[in-house]
Amino acid sequence: MKRWIILLAIPFLILDCSNKKKGALLLPFLGLGDGTTQTAPETANTGGGTFTVVGLETTDPGQITAPVETTTPTPTDGGSNTGGGQTTTPTPEEVAAPTPSPSEPSNPEPVVTTPTTPAPVVTAPTPAPTTVVNETTTVIVDQTNGGNFNFETNITVPVTVVVENESGPVANAPVTVTETTTTGEPNVVGVGTTDSNGSVTIPISVPPTVTTVEISVIGVNPTTGEVVELTGTAPIQQPANGGNGSSTDTVVVAPVVNVDTTNFQPVNGCVQAVDSDCDGIANIYDEFPEDPSLATTARSGRYTIAFEDMYPSAGDADLNDHSTVFSTEMDKTPANKVKTIRGTYTHVAKGAGYNHELRLSLNVPTNAKVQVSYLDGSGKPWAGCASASKYTANATGDCTGGTLTSAQLKRGVLLLPSSDKTLFGSKNAPAAGTTFTINNFVRGVTAQVTITFDEPVDLNVTKNLVGGHLNYFLAFNQKTDGVFRQIYRPGFFTDSKGKDAFIDKTGFPWAIIVPGIFNHPTEGADIRKPSTSGYIFFNSWMNSNGVAHKDWYLHVDQIPAPNRPSYVVRVSDFYADNGFSAYLIKAVRNNALEVSASLIVIGAALGFLMKKRLEKQQAA
């Protein structure tokens, strides 16, 4: 029965996909002559970035009016000019004689026609293109947090843009920083507005696969009355001089982009054709074009957070005691403050005897409304949170959500309850060499959490973010000195000596965040030892403070051999998103013959219907 339901659903999906709206990155070129792109002249650029000028829309004439010049010849005979044409005053002899009456003899005097000079052609000025000269400098950034490596795989760096025109610094120019590496489409990673010095510094955090970012500055050409966008690129990583000699070694750099322009200034007021809600963020980057209180949504993409729970000992250092695949979105205001956080968290490993909760601490000066829902491994609603043991009994918001105070947010929002419930008694952490297939893998509980602040907050003020990720921590059912133990990621807390409290004496962390779906080590496989974990570049990455092999998590030495057991759990091979589309794809693979036949029948039927419709139109 399921098979036929799937087959019947295919044409509806085809029709639905064919009717989806397709968006465009830039607005159409309206009222801009031929709409050609003007390429700025290139100059020496240490950052390798070039800028172009893209016309967006004609500016409202009430805001900027392009000057119009009229060529008016100067009279040479002292006469007056009227109506735009030059007239020569006739002499008395040149005046025409009166027309004779019918009774008079027809002997007219010759008629002299008054000559006129042809009207001059009114010429408009040639539109002056906006020209741009870009010079990018870079400064190497210390990512080690004062000597202690934070174990962050993300690149966190400030991007500074300085805009000047022929008159000096350009203030109040909106600047947007995006990257396209993660999803293939522009993802806004930061926005800002230039100050009185024409400068703005925008902190960004991106995955290690991103080596350059795109920069956009919106303004207007005052000569043509045209709203234009200056676009270009800037590096955030560059090849390292040191490292282990590999060509893949890079160092993080903070770019300073100096943009010198002519015929460019901020938009005078609001041009709604470009910025519908007048919040200073152009529609092409504004995900809330009708809401001036919101501007962009920052999307993290998929990551995995993995913990070692033997704090304050490194234990077996296998980083599989609690592992969760997650992704977040943050709705931000034009001032880069966060109004709403949305997160999805799926539990995938519990290689430990302790039971743990995954929580999120937010140190903010406002209350927030928390919404939470849970799904089991098959995507159905899960109601097991209430019966799970709690880190703090009867805490507001646990399992049910609700309005949490600033103090309650700081104590920690419950994301995933006790891990003995969320993986249904499984661990997904077999011993090395154990046969572990997709049939053994258990997809744990998924939490869907939305946190909406009463007032937008700057999450950087009180250190709620490290490496672009929030302050997640693990709380579990063992007390030290009467307090439940907690484990945080490096970068959030230091001890009395200023050392990171969550990196052990050998320099190893108790928590790490990895881009994508992390294939965690098997039980007892120390990730620091390539011979037992398979991660051949982890130590190189750790010992170089993140300079070498930022993509260490993609390289696992798994050479099949009888005496070489597998040391990682290939979660990426087992993990799949829930949903009808995924089920449909799987069903199509299992029923390829039936699907092929049904598509042939559907195609023939659609062709017949189209033919009949065409015949009716022709008959009409």
N, C-alpha and C positions, 0 to 999 in steps of 0.2 A: 504493500500500500504506500509506504514512504517513497518508494521508487517512483510511482506514478505521480505523487504530489510534487516531487522534485521536477519531473518532466513537464508537468503542467505549469509550474512556476517559471520556467525558463523564458517563455515568450513575454510574460509580464515584466520580468527583469530587463529583457532586451528593450521593450518599449519604454520602461522607466529610465534606463540609461540613455536612450536616444533623446529624451526630453530634458535632460539635466542642463541647467544653465552653466555656461562656460564663461569664466571671468577673464579679464585682461589685466596685465600688470600696470600699463600706463593708459591714461585717458587718450581718446582719439584726438588727433590734431584738428581742431576746429578753428577756423578764422586765422590760420597762420600761414597764408600763402600756400606754398607747395608742401609745407610740413616736413621739409628735410631736416635731418639732424645735423647740427653744426659741431664739428669736431674741433676741440681746443688744441692749440699748438702744444707740442710736447717739449718739455724742458728736462734738464738733468734732474733725475728723481731717484734719490737713494732708496726710496721705498718701492719703486717700480710701478706706482699707480698712475693712471692717466685719467683725466676728467673730460667728460663731454657735456654739452648743453642740450637739453631736450625741452622743446616748447610744450607746455601743457595746455594752456587755454588763454584766450584773449582776456585781458584784465578789464574790469568794469570801467568804462570811460570816466565815470564819476570819481574814480579813485586816481587814475593816472591817465592823462590825455596826451597822446603823442602829438608833438608840434607839427603844424602844417605851414609850409612856406609857399608864398605865391610870388611868381616872377612878375614884377610890374615895371615896364620900361619907363624911363624918365623922358617926358616930353621935351623935344628939341626946339619947339617954337613958342613956348610959353603958354600953350593952350591947356585945357583941362582934360582929364581922363575920366570917363564915366563908363559904367557897364563893362569894364574890363577890356574895351576896344579902344584903339587910338584913332581920334577924329581930327582932321585938319580943317581949320576955319576957312571958308571960301572968301575970295575977294568979291567986291560988288559986281565986277564984270562976269563973274562965274555964276551969278544967280540966274536961274532959269526965267525966261520971259513968260508972261501970263498966257494962258491958252486962249486963242481967238474965238470970238463968238461965231455962230453959223452965218450971220449976215456980212461979216467981214471977209475980205478976200483971203484965201488961204495962202498966206505968205509968211509962215512962221519963222522965227529966229531959231537958230540951232540951240538945242538944249545941252547944257554942260552938266554932267553927272559929278556929284561931289565924291571924290575918291576917299576911301577909308582903308586904314592899315589893318591887316588881319589880326584878330585877337591873339595874344600870346598864349602859349601852352602853360597851364598850371602844373607845376612839378612838385611831387611829394618827395621828401628826403628818402634816400636809400636806407632801409632799416639797418641799423648798426647791430651786428651780431654781438652776443655776449661772449667774450673771450676769457679763457681761464688759464692760468699758469699754476701748476701744482708742484710743490716741493715737499716731500715727505721725509722726515727724519725719524730715527728709531732709537730707543734707549732700552737696553736689556733690563728686564724686570726680575727681581729676586723673588722667587716663588717659594722660598724655604721657610718663611715665617720666622726670621731671626735665627736661623740655623737648624730648626726642626722642620723636616719635610712634612707637608700636610697630607701626603698620599692622595692628592686630588688629581684625577685624570682630566678634569676640565681645565681650560685655559681661562684664567681670570686676569683681566688687564684693562687699564684705562686707555681710551682713545680720545685724543685731543684734536679738535678741528679749529683752525684760526682762519677767519674770512676777512679779507680787506678788499676795498675797491679803490678807484683813483682818488677818492676823497679821504681815505683812511679806514679804520676798523668798521666792520658792518655789524651793528648790534641787532638783536631781536630776530636773527635768522634761524628758522627751525632746522635742526639737523637730525637725521635718522640714520642709525647704523643697523645694517641687516647682514645676514649670511644665508647662502643658498646651498651650502654643502650638505647639511643634515637631511633636508627633505627634497632638495631640487627646486624649491620655491623660496622666495624671499621670506625669511623669518626675522621679525624685528627683535633685536637684542638690546636696543637702547635708543632713547631719544633725549634731546636737549635743545636749548636755545642759547645762542651766543650772547655774551654779556657786553658791557660797554667797550671792552677791549677787543670785541669781535671773536672771543674765544669761548669754547665750551669743552668740558671734559666729561666723557660719558663712560662709566664703568660697564664692562660687558663680561659675560662668562659663556664660553662655547666649548663644544667637544674638541678633543685633541686632533680630530681630522680636519678642523678648520684652520687654515693657514693665512687667509686673507678675509677681510670684511668689506662690504660695500657701504659707501657713504653717500648720502643724499642731502642737498641743501636747496630749499625752496626759496625763490625770490622772484623779482620782476626785472625785466629790461625796460628802463624808463623811457628809452627812445622809441621803442616799438609798442609799448603798452602790453607786452606779452609776458605771461607768467612762465618762468623757466625753472628747470630743475638741473642743478649741477650734480653730476653723478661720477663717482670714481671708486677706486679701491685703495686699501691700505693694508700692509702686512701686520700680522700679530705674532707670527713665528718666522724665524729665519734659520738657515743652517748654522749649526754650532761649530765653533772653532775647536772645541775639545771633544769630550765624550769618548766613546770607544772606537772612533774612526768610521763608524757606519754613516753612510750618506743620509740615513733617515734621522740622524740626531738633529735636534733643533733646540733653540732657546727662545723663550718668550720675550717679545719686545713690545714696548708701548709706543705706538706711532703718534707723531705730531704732524698733522696735515695742514700745511700752510697754503691756502687757496687765495691767490691774487686774481681779482677779476676787474673787468671794465664793463660799464653798462649793466651793473647788477646792484640791486638793493633789496631789502626786505619788502614784502608785499605791504602796501599802504592800507592798513585795515584788513578786512576779510573779503576774500573773493570766494563766494559760495560755490562757484563752479568747480573750484579746486579743493575747498575746505568747507563742506556743507554745514558743519556745526560750529565753525569759527573757533576751534580750540587750538589752532596752531599746528595741527598735524594734518598733512595733505590726505585727501581721501584714498589715494593709492596705497597708503600705509595705515590708515585709520580703520580699525576693525569695528569701530562704533561711530560711523560717520554722521549719525543723527543725534549722538549723545555727547555733549561737550565735557561731561564729567569723566569720560573714559576714552582711551585712545588706542591702546594696543594690547595684545595678548602674547605673553612670553611663554613659549612651549619648550619644555625641557627635552622632549623626545624620551625614548625608553632607556632606563638605567636599572642597575641592580645594586642594592645595598646588602653587604654581607658582614656578619659579625663573628668574632671569636669571643666566647663567653667566659673564659677562665681568668678574667681580670681579678687581681692585678698580676697574674702570671700569664705568659704567652700561651701556655697550654701546648696543644699539638699544632697550633698555627695553621689549621686547615681552612679557616674562614668559611666554614659551612654550618656553624652552629645555629644561625638564623639567617636566612637569605630571602630577600623579597624583590620581585620585579616591580618597578613603579614608573609612573610618568606624571608630570604636573603641568598645570597651566596657571598663569597669573594674569588677571585683568588689571591693567595699569592706567593711571590717570596721565594727562599730558605732562604732569610734573614728575612722572616716573615713580609715583607711589602706588602701592598695591591695594586694591579694593577687595578682590576675591581670589582665593586659592582653590583650585580644584585638583584632586589627586586620585589616582587609581593604584592600588597596592595589592599584589598577588603573592601569597606566601608559597615558596617553592622548596625550602630546605629547612630541616631541623636536625642537624647532626650533633645532638647534645642530649644529655639526660635532664637538664634543667628545662623548665617551661618559661617562655618569655612573652612579653608584650612589646609591640612596636608602637612607640609614641612619638609625637611631634611637639617640641617646646617652642613657643612663640613669645618672645619678650617684647610686647607692644603696649602702648599706653591707652588702649581702647578695648571695648568689649567686642565680641563677635558672635554671629549666629553660625552654629555648626550643624550640618546635615550629614548623615551617614547612612549607608545601606550596605548590605552584604550579599554576596553570591557564592554558592558552593562551586565545586570544580566543574560542574556541568552547566553553570550559568543560571541556576535557579536560585530564588531567594533563600537565604540561610538565616536561621533564627537561633543559632547556637551561642551568640555572644553573651546573652544574659546569664547563662548557666556557667560560663567560664569564670575561673577564679580571677580576682582583680588585684592589680598592683596597689590601688587605693580603693577600699570598699565604699560603695554607694557614692562615687564621685559623679558630680553633675556632668552630663554629656556622654558618659561612657555607654556605648552601644546604641543610644537613642538620639544623640545630638541635643541641641537646645542652645540657649544663650549662655555663653561662658564669659566670665569676667576676665580682666587683664591678669589677675593672679592665677586663675584657673587655666588660662591659656599658657602661662609660663610653666605651671606644674606639668602640663603635658596633655595634649589631645590624644585620646585612644584611637589608633588606626587599626591595628590587628590585635585581638585579644589573645589569651593564653595559647601558646603554640601547640599544646597537646590537643586542642580542639580544631585549630585551623588547618592542620594537615591530616586530620582524621586518623591519628595513630601511626602514620607513616613518617619516614625521615628523609627519603630521597638522598641518602648519604651512605651508600654501600661501602663495604671494605674494599680495599684495592684488589683488583683482579676478579672481583665478583661480576658475574654476568648481570647486566642491568640494561633492560630494554624499555621501549615505550610502554610496554604492558606493565612494567614495574613502577613507572613514574606516576606520581599522584599530583594533580594540580590542586593546590590548596585554595583556601578562601580568598576571595577578592573583596577588598573594601573600596567603596566609592565615597569620597569625602569632599564636602564643599565647605569652605570657611569664608564667611563674608563679614568684613570688619565694619563696625559702625561708622568709622572714619578711615579714609585711606591712610596707610602707614608706610614709612620708609624703613624697609627691613634691614637696611645697612647700618642704621643708626646704632642699634643695640646688638649688632652682630648676630642676626638671625640667619645669615647666609655665609657659607664658606664654600668657595669653588662653585658658586651658583646654586648650591643645594641647601635645603632647609636643615634645621637642627633636629634630625631624627635621633632617637636614642632607644636603647633596649633596657627594659626593666624586667626583672625576673624574680622567681619565688624563693629567693634566698636572701637572708638579712646579714649585714655586717654591722655590728654595734647597734642592733635594733632597727636598722634602716635597710629597706630593700635595695639591693645593688642595682646600679645603673651603669650603662656603657655608652659613651658618646664617641663621635668621630673626632679625629684630630682637628685642631684649629679652633675649638670653642672654649676650652678651659686650660688654664695653666696652674701649676702648683706654686707654693710659696717661693720657690727659686726661679720662677719664670719659665720652667720647662713645661712642655705640653703634657698635661696630666694623662692623656690617653694614647701615648706612645711609650712603649716599655724601654728599659735601659739599653736594649740592643738596637733600638730604633724601629721596632715593629709596632704596627697599629692594632687596635682591637676592632676596628671597623673600617670598611673601605667601600667606595662607590665606584662602580665600573660601568662604562657606556654599554648599552645593549643588554643582552641576556648573558649573564656570566655563567660559564661552565665551571662550577666550583669544584675544588679538589674532593677526592673521595675521603672517607673517614680516616683521620690520622695522617694524611699526606701533607706534610709541611710545605706550604707554597713557596718557601724560601729555598727549597732544595729541588733543583730541576730533575734530579734522579728519582725523586718520589712524587713530585707534583706534575711534572711535564711542562711547567711554565718556565721556559729556558731564559726569558729576559726579565723576569720579575726583579731579581737581585740587581741587575744592571740599571733598571729604572729606579729602584729604591736608592741605590748607592750613589746615583748621579743626581739625586734630588729632582727627578722627573725630567732631566734633560735628554737622556737616552731612552729610546724605545717606549715612547708614550703609548704605543699600541701593543704593549707586552701581552695584554689579555687576549689578543688574536692569535698568538703563536704558542701552540702546544705541541711538544715533541711526543707524538704518539705513533712510533714505528711498530707496526704489528710484528710480534715475535712470540714464540711459545713461552719464553721466559720473561716476557715483558708485559706485565699486566697494565690495564688501563687505570690511570690515576685521576681522571676527571669525570664528572657526571655531565654528559652532554645535554644540558637543559635546553639549549637552543634547538636541538633536534626534536625534543619532545614537546616543547612549549608551543601552544597555538592559541590564537585569540578565539574566544567564544563568539557565537553569533550564527545566524542563518546562512550568511554568505560563506563562512568557512565550512559549514556542514554541507552546503551545496557543492562547493569545490571538491570536497572529499567524496561526495556521492557521485559526482561526474566522473571522477577517476575510477570508481568501482563499477560504474555502469556505462562505460564509454560507448559500447555498441548501441544500447538503447537510446542514449543521448544523441548519438550521431543520426540514428534513424529519425528520432523525433525532430531534430533540427531540419532535416530534409523535408519532412512533412510540413512543418511550420513554414519553411521558406516557400514551398509550393503554394500553400494556402494563402500566404500574404501576397504572393505574386498574382494569384487568381483574383483576389479582392482588389488589388491595385489596378489590374487590367479592366475589371468591371467598372470601377469608379471612373477611369479614364474614358471608357466608351460612353458612359452617361454624360460626362462633361462635353464630349464632342457632339453627342446627339442634341444637347441643349443649345 
